[in-house]
Amino acid sequence: MIKQASLSTVALVILLSGCANTDGGTDKKSTSAAIGAGIGCAGGAILAKVTGNSMAAGCVVGAAVGGLIGFERARQEEMAAAEQARTEAMQAMAALPPGKRATAGEVKTVDVTATDKKTKETRKYKAFESVSVDLPLSTKGSPEYDAAMGKLKTLAERVADERGSSEIQVAMTPADVKARKVALTGGTVNTAKGNPITVSKVSDAGVPAGVERITVKAGRIRQTEV
């Protein structure tokens, strides 16, 4: 059953069995789009003055392009944050013996199309979709494990505030689920801004034995018109 709760260390410890508390993120997609529009307007107005055209018209054209630039910038920042979380999660366990270190797949992306509200111009961009990190079950409860989980939780919070929602999926092999008597339950916690992070535990035969595969998934982009 999915339950609602405020985001807290206790709530995520119950759901994930080991996470670190973090500060809330900011909605950078809207901010980036607004900044981009402002930069575009200023640039368009300057160019218009230099070429002898209307500064007001130049501002309008520049703002349109700037809004799309802001959208692209937000997508790039999301992907950079995912790559950083992936790297830092592995670094958190790098001092452990071989076989007890974290491993990770590549950051996955998806194509999204953004549209300018005024000109209806559309452009296609790469956007963050998900990232997975495998954490050895033998390290569960260790400071290194908790530190790695904390990096992924921070990413999930940031993405939830950016997109409106995110998901953390914890996957193990059917044999590990049975041996550890893991209850395949889940829940929902909210970021400080009130955006939901869905936490789920699943059985997956594609996961290597002896590890938990932690996957952070991005929610749907709320606004593609800028």
Residue pairs with C-beta under 8 A, 6 or more apart in sequence:
1 185
1 187
2 186
2 187
2 188
2 198
3 187
3 188
4 188
4 190
4 196
5 11
5 187
5 188
5 189
5 190
6 189
6 190
7 157
7 189
7 190
7 191
7 192
7 197
8 21
8 189
9 19
9 20
9 21
11 187
11 189
12 19
12 21
12 153
12 189
12 199
13 19
14 187
15 186
15 187
15 189
15 199
16 149
16 153
16 168
16 170
16 199
17 140
18 140
18 141
18 145
18 146
18 149
19 146
19 149
19 150
19 153
20 146
20 147
20 149
20 150
20 153
20 154
21 150
22 150
22 153
22 154
22 157
23 192
24 157
24 161
24 191
24 192
24 193
25 157
25 158
25 160
25 161
25 162
25 191
25 193
26 161
27 161
27 162
27 193
28 74
28 77
28 162
29 71
29 74
29 162
29 163
29 221
29 222
29 223
30 223
31 74
32 70
32 71
32 73
32 74
32 77
33 67
33 70
33 71
33 74
33 226
34 70
35 70
35 73
36 66
36 67
36 68
36 69
36 70
36 71
36 72
36 73
36 226
37 63
37 64
37 66
37 67
37 70
37 226
38 63
38 66
39 62
39 66
39 69
40 62
40 63
40 64
40 65
40 66
40 67
40 69
41 59
41 60
41 62
41 63
41 66
42 59
42 62
43 62
43 66
44 58
44 59
44 60
44 61
44 62
44 63
44 65
44 66
45 55
45 56
45 58
45 59
45 62
46 58
47 58
47 62
48 54
48 55
48 57
48 58
48 59
49 55
49 58
60 118
64 116
64 118
64 119
64 121
65 116
67 116
67 117
67 226
68 114
68 116
68 121
68 123
68 226
70 226
71 114
71 125
71 224
71 226
72 114
72 123
72 125
74 162
75 112
75 125
75 126
75 127
75 128
78 127
78 128
78 158
78 159
78 162
78 218
79 107
79 109
79 126
79 127
79 128
81 128
81 155
81 158
81 159
82 107
82 128
82 131
82 155
82 159
82 216
83 107
83 131
85 131
85 151
85 152
85 154
85 155
85 216
86 104
86 107
86 131
86 133
88 151
89 102
89 104
89 133
89 148
89 149
89 151
89 152
90 101
90 102
90 103
90 104
90 133
90 148
92 102
92 144
92 147
92 148
92 150
92 151
93 100
93 101
93 102
93 135
93 139
93 144
93 145
93 147
93 148
94 101
95 144
96 139
96 142
96 144
99 136
100 136
100 138
100 139
101 136
102 133
102 134
102 135
102 136
102 148
103 133
103 134
104 131
104 132
104 133
104 134
105 131
105 132
105 133
106 131
107 128
107 130
107 131
108 128
108 129
108 130
108 131
109 126
109 127
109 128
109 129
110 126
110 127
110 129
111 124
111 125
111 126
111 127
112 124
112 125
112 126
112 127
112 221
112 224
113 122
113 123
113 124
113 125
113 224
114 122
114 123
114 125
114 224
114 225
114 226
115 121
115 122
115 224
115 225
115 226
116 122
116 225
116 226
117 225
117 226
127 218
127 221
128 159
128 218
129 217
129 218
130 215
130 216
130 217
130 218
131 155
131 215
131 216
132 213
132 214
132 215
132 216
133 148
133 152
133 213
133 214
133 215
134 207
134 208
134 211
134 212
134 213
134 214
135 145
135 148
135 149
135 211
135 212
135 213
135 214
136 210
136 211
137 172
137 176
137 180
137 210
137 211
137 212
138 210
139 145
140 212
149 214
152 168
152 214
152 216
153 168
155 216
156 166
156 167
156 168
156 197
156 216
157 166
157 191
157 197
159 166
159 216
159 218
159 219
160 166
160 191
160 195
160 196
160 197
160 219
161 191
161 193
161 195
162 218
163 218
163 219
163 220
163 221
163 222
164 195
164 219
164 220
164 222
165 195
165 196
165 197
165 198
165 219
165 220
166 195
166 197
166 198
166 216
166 217
166 218
166 219
167 197
167 198
167 199
167 200
167 215
167 216
167 217
167 219
168 197
168 198
168 199
168 200
168 214
168 215
168 216
168 217
169 199
169 200
169 201
169 202
169 213
169 214
169 215
169 217
170 199
170 200
170 201
170 202
170 212
170 213
170 214
171 201
171 202
171 203
171 204
171 207
171 212
171 213
171 215
172 180
172 182
172 201
172 203
172 204
172 207
172 211
172 212
172 213
173 203
173 204
173 205
173 207
173 208
173 209
174 203
174 205
175 209
176 182
176 209
176 210
177 184
177 203
182 201
183 201
184 201
184 202
184 203
185 201
186 198
186 199
186 200
186 201
187 198
187 199
188 196
188 197
188 198
188 199
189 196
189 197
189 199
190 196
190 197
191 197
204 213
207 213
